[in-house]
Amino acid sequence: MRSLITGLLAVAITATVLTRPAVAAEPVLITSKVLITDPGTTPEQLQAQTLAARRYATFWSSGDPALAREALAPDFMDRALPPGRAQGIAGPLAASIAFHSAVPDLNCEVQQMIVSGDRVVSHLRFTGHFTGTFNGVKGQGQAVNFIATDIYRIADGRIAENWHLEDNLTFLQQIGVFAR
């Protein structure tokens, strides 16, 4: 009788483990190679500021829209909005889809991050290979390697505003749209 109960218990435990929904693993967030902080920044402020910036960098690298939604405030404002891009969270989401379709192996590194008050400055480097399509141009595996600088205003642990500058000329030269 004892072996029957032990056997039924083992089956019940196995069934529970196998049918339990998997818990999604937290993504590994990109870290900055260099971190510079204002001496007056508390550890809690530093954590909140850098977490938002790291989530956003990891979003650009992975294309995972959940990371953008975690990083950006619901009323997020792009203060350097390119023509034709939607304001708010929709803008980066659409840009990421377009960019990842052009450079599927896109990688974003944070070269340095500067934290002061409610601001975070991220110096980013993007690398990958142009194997997709960008504005009607088909990639042929060209390597891409260009930089961008973002200035974020963080509020309540999320990016509320972003001023950014990308080295688009280098990118367009590398993919063959413009001559070098």
HULINVEN-V446664 format. One record per helix or strand of 2 or more residues. SS is the DSSP state (H for helix, E for strand). FROM is the first residue (numbers start at 1). TO is the last residue. Records with the same first field share a line. If there is no record, write none. Layout:
BEGIN
SS=FROM-TO ; FROM-TO
END
This chain:
BEGIN
H=2-19 ; 43-62 ; 65-71 ; 89-102 ; 168-174
E=35-37 ; 72-78 ; 107-116 ; 119-130 ; 133-134 ; 137-138 ; 142-155 ; 158-166
END
